[in-house]
Amino acid sequence: MPRVHLSLDPAFTIGPVRRRLFGGFVEHLGRHVYDGIHEPNHPTADEQGFRQDVIELVKELGVTTIRYPGGNFVSGYNWEDGVGPVDQRPRRLDLAWHATETNQVGLHEFSHWLDQVGSDLMLAVNLGTRGTKEAIELLEYTNVPGGTTRSEERKANGRERPFDVRMWCLGNEMDGPWQLGHRNAVDYGKLASRTAKAMRQIDPDIDLVACGSSGRGMPTFGAWEREVLEQTYDDVDYISCHAYYEEKDGDLVSFLSSGIDMDQFIRSVVETADHVKAARKSDKTIEISFDEWNVWYITDWEAQQKTYTIDEWPIAPRQLEDIYSVADAVAFGGLMITLLNHADRVASASLAQLVNVIAPIMTEPNGPAWRQTTFFPFSLTSQLAQGQALKVAIDGDTIDTPVYGAVPVVDAAATTDGERTSVFLINRSTDAATTVTLDLGRLGASATGSVSAQGIWDDDVHAKNTLEDTERVGLRTNDTATFEDGTLTIELPATSWTAVTIG
């Protein structure tokens, strides 16, 4: 049985756990909006057509700031199409996902939904087919109290008070050739800088996110971040990261170690941003918005793509509806551990996405809504991770992986708010339980009291929650946890993610 020893010290902190770290992402894609969060004929629908059963699950999930409306979708989106009388809104071709966008849900409707789930809006502007003018008009519409054409238009459309959107994305994945309006780094950086300066002339206190690379594997990765930040450093607050992971060729142990890649991704972007900071002799620090991350079987999706004709533009087709297993949830929990371990620089993160589309929540038209396996590590971490993220010293056995070589068999993150300490653990071994001892003696009062441990594991790592069996997988209690003389001992099942709370 592998063995690992962990230790914590309140003197060694990483940074504050900011609530934006538990953000989400809603894109007009597939059945995410229509037949997902919005289904007017569903028995639970409210007066605006939003499913109340979905709202309750999103609230339970614990998402904070939600990015909207895309994603690739935003690079062809006219925000004006989504405001005003619903019955007068135009239908548009969604070139990103080859569908028809009905615009029945737009800014006002989505804000109504956010008010019910208790989350803030993170709004993306179209810098693909549009530009600075459209971005500042949208900002005027959302944030100016009144007295101007756009702000009065908002009032006429039923919203007296401003939306007061605090966080804005300057486009989406502009390094990607698939993106409408794709540009090179310098051209995008110049456009983002112009747009940011103009937006701050309206509202100087907004937070702005420049597009980083759409993936660490992009051929321009690194150079893109440097060149974009050379153009925008004084104008933005964040640079974005996007990453998706999947099990490939049956290599489960490498998949469970995906946090290694995410860690290297974050470190590279931080180093690049700090290089630009040093070269500019700036006192300002750029932080990271990891505003797309998840498990996504993109290889399967690409293989299943069909060729559409010019007369095929379906409304809300089933797209990207991955059904997640226990193994997926464990790898997912490992990614959350990595994000917590970079709480000093990852100030915001958005799980992509929330409902039906590579999502922790699934729905059936006129039927139930249910939790996927990935729901559980997100909801529990959002609930328990409070206060300061602590550095975790890890000493113990390693495990060999085909992709990353030898890696620690257990990865961990920890947080404390002075009264309660939470430790998040992943056992990457696919065939053996691992005994973990955790030295908490230096935490003092925050390491006394009751101990509880919950997590996700199963004899069948491929078990899933489906329409036929919506509750096959859920959180389980780990009864092996003991606590004596400042040392916690717990046995982690093979292929498992666990959250331990003390206090």
Buried (B, 14 or more C-beta within 10 A) or exposed (E): EBEBBBBBBBEEBBBBBBBBBBBBBBBBBBBBBBBBBBBEEBEEBBEBBBBBBBBBBBBBBBBBBBBBBBBBBBBBBBBBBBBBEBEEBEEBEBBBBBBBBBBBBBBBBBBBBBEBBEBBBBBBBBBBBBBBEBBBBBBBBBBBEEEBEBBEBBBEBEBEEBBEBBBBBBBBBBBBEEBBBBBEBEEBBBBBBBBBEBBBEBBEEBBBBBBBBBBBEBEBBBBBBBBBBBBBBEBBBBBBBBBBBBBEEEEBBBBBBBBBBBBEBBEBBBEBBBBBBEEEEEEEEBBBBBBBBBBBBBEEBEEEEEEEEEEEBEBBBEBBBBEBBBBBBBBBBBBBBBBBBBBBBBBBBBBBBBBBBBBBBBBBEEEEBBBBBBBBBBBBBBBBBBBBBBBBEBEBBBBEBEBBEEBBBBBBBBBBBBEBBBBBBBBBBBEBBBBBBBBBEEBEEBBBEEBEBBBBBBEEBEBBBEEEEBEBBEBBEBEBBEBEEBBBEBBBBBBBBBBBBBB
